[in-house]
Amino acid sequence: MKIFSVKRLMVASCLIGLLSSCADNIRKQSADEIAGRIARAAKPDSQGFLWRAPDLYSSQYRTLFFGYDTLKYHLLAPENQSNGFRLLVQANYGGAMRHYELAKFADQSTRALAPQQHFAERCQLFNSLISSCLYQDQFALALSASDLQRARLTGLNVVLQSHSQQYEAIDLPAAYIEGFLKAVGQPSQHP
């Protein structure tokens, strides 16, 4: 019985390690490897998006019952790419409700985020003293082909914020952008 439990624990550890290494390794993959992982739907979704890049993740541990604040994000491309691209972000966090309103770029310019959904996953009382909730927000950042062409050599870094407070910074590695553009048929345009 004890040996069986140890084997199950080892298998579970290997699976967890494999899954976490997949999430970590995507940042280190080449543009060609990323291009091979781009998914193309049989038909566009309700917003006209046909192409989807693999997910990137960011997380930060928080005390109390919140656990990890996580961000999951990926690029989307429409069937007709002249309509622009989209960075779709899902934020899971605890504590005070956030208002994801802007993305600040490295050149200090900002662009509005488009909210898509917001809800409280659960609320609870912690240590009979603090009442708080876990939230999930989904929002999108519109990107043009020229935004991605400029970022395909250096990557793209943005800080997510409200009008009064900064939240997380996220990044899209250069190889991730290059691979995505290769897969959706955007030729390289070096300045």
C-alpha positions in Angstrom: 0.0 0.0 0.0 2.8 2.4 0.9 4.7 1.6 -2.3 1.6 2.3 -4.4 1.2 5.7 -2.7 4.9 6.6 -3.4 4.5 5.6 -7.0 1.4 7.8 -7.4 3.2 10.6 -5.8 6.1 10.2 -8.2 3.8 10.1 -11.2 2.0 13.2 -10.0 5.3 15.0 -9.4 6.5 14.1 -12.9 3.2 15.3 -14.5 3.3 18.6 -12.6 7.0 19.1 -13.6 6.2 18.3 -17.2 3.3 20.8 -17.2 5.2 23.6 -15.5 8.2 23.0 -17.8 5.9 23.4 -20.9 4.7 26.8 -19.5 8.3 27.9 -18.8 10.0 26.6 -21.9 7.8 28.5 -24.4 9.7 31.7 -23.5 12.9 29.9 -24.6 11.6 28.3 -27.8 12.7 29.5 -31.2 10.4 31.4 -33.6 10.1 28.2 -35.7 9.0 26.1 -32.6 6.5 28.8 -31.7 5.2 28.9 -35.3 4.5 25.2 -35.1 2.4 25.7 -31.9 0.1 28.4 -33.4 -3.5 27.0 -33.6 -5.7 27.8 -36.5 -9.5 27.3 -36.0 -11.6 25.8 -38.7 -13.7 29.0 -38.7 -13.3 32.4 -37.0 -14.8 32.9 -33.6 -17.6 35.4 -32.9 -15.1 38.3 -33.0 -13.5 37.2 -36.2 -10.3 35.7 -34.7 -8.9 32.6 -36.5 -5.3 32.3 -35.2 -4.3 31.7 -31.5 -0.8 31.7 -30.1 0.1 29.4 -27.1 -0.5 30.8 -23.6 2.2 32.7 -21.6 1.9 32.9 -17.9 3.0 35.3 -15.1 2.4 34.7 -11.4 3.1 36.3 -8.0 2.4 34.7 -4.6 0.3 36.7 -2.1 -0.2 36.0 1.5 -3.5 35.2 3.3 -5.9 33.0 1.4 -5.3 34.6 -2.0 -2.5 32.3 -3.1 -1.1 33.2 -6.5 -2.1 36.1 -8.6 -1.8 34.8 -12.1 -2.0 36.2 -15.6 -2.5 34.0 -18.7 -2.2 35.8 -22.0 -1.8 35.1 -25.7 -2.0 36.7 -29.2 -4.9 36.4 -31.5 -5.1 37.2 -35.2 -8.3 37.6 -37.3 -8.9 36.0 -40.7 -8.4 39.4 -42.3 -5.3 40.7 -40.7 -5.8 44.3 -41.8 -8.3 44.5 -38.9 -5.4 44.2 -36.4 -4.3 41.7 -33.8 -5.3 41.3 -30.2 -3.5 40.4 -26.9 -6.0 38.6 -24.7 -5.3 38.6 -21.0 -7.0 36.7 -18.2 -6.1 37.9 -14.6 -6.9 35.9 -11.5 -6.2 37.7 -8.2 -7.4 38.2 -4.7 -7.9 41.2 -2.5 -9.2 44.6 -3.6 -11.0 44.6 -7.0 -8.7 46.0 -9.8 -9.6 48.1 -12.7 -7.5 47.1 -15.7 -7.9 50.1 -17.9 -4.6 50.9 -19.6 -1.5 49.3 -21.0 1.7 51.4 -20.7 4.4 50.7 -23.3 8.2 51.0 -22.9 8.0 54.5 -24.6 5.6 55.6 -21.8 2.7 55.8 -24.2 -0.6 54.2 -23.0 -3.4 52.5 -24.8 -6.9 51.6 -23.5 -7.7 48.0 -22.6 -11.0 46.6 -23.7 -12.8 44.8 -20.8 -14.4 41.5 -21.7 -15.5 40.0 -18.4 -15.2 40.5 -14.6 -16.6 38.4 -11.8 -15.9 37.3 -8.2 -15.0 33.6 -8.1 -15.5 33.3 -4.4 -15.5 35.5 -1.3 -14.7 34.4 2.3 -13.8 35.5 5.8 -10.2 34.8 6.7 -9.2 34.3 10.4 -12.5 35.9 11.4 -11.0 39.3 10.6 -10.7 39.9 6.9 -13.3 39.4 4.3 -12.1 39.4 0.7 -12.8 37.9 -2.7 -10.9 36.1 -5.5 -11.6 37.8 -8.9 -11.2 36.9 -12.5 -11.0 39.6 -15.2 -10.5 39.2 -18.9 -9.5 42.1 -21.2 -7.9 42.7 -24.5 -5.3 45.0 -26.0 -5.6 45.9 -29.6 -2.3 45.7 -31.5 -1.6 46.7 -35.1 0.6 44.8 -37.6 3.2 47.6 -37.2 3.2 47.2 -33.4 4.1 43.5 -33.8 6.5 44.2 -36.7 8.4 46.6 -34.4 8.4 44.1 -31.5 9.4 41.0 -33.5 13.1 41.8 -32.9 13.0 43.1 -29.3 9.9 41.7 -27.7 7.0 43.6 -26.3 6.7 44.7 -22.6 3.6 46.4 -21.2 2.5 47.4 -17.7 -1.1 46.9 -16.9 -2.7 49.6 -14.9 -5.8 51.6 -13.9 -5.9 55.4 -14.3 -4.4 55.7 -10.8 -2.5 52.5 -10.0 0.1 50.2 -11.7 -0.5 46.4 -11.6 1.6 43.8 -13.3 4.1 44.0 -16.2 3.8 41.3 -18.9 6.1 40.5 -21.8 5.9 38.8 -25.2 9.4 37.5 -26.1 10.7 38.4 -29.6 10.8 34.8 -30.7 7.1 34.4 -29.6 6.1 37.4 -31.7 8.3 36.3 -34.7 6.8 32.8 -34.6 3.3 34.0 -34.4 3.7 36.4 -37.4 5.4 33.6 -39.4 2.5 31.2 -38.7 -0.2 33.8 -39.7 1.7 34.7 -42.9 3.0 38.2 -42.0 6.3 38.6 -43.8 9.3 40.1 -41.9 9.7 43.8 -42.4 13.0 45.0 -41.0 13.2 48.8 -40.6 
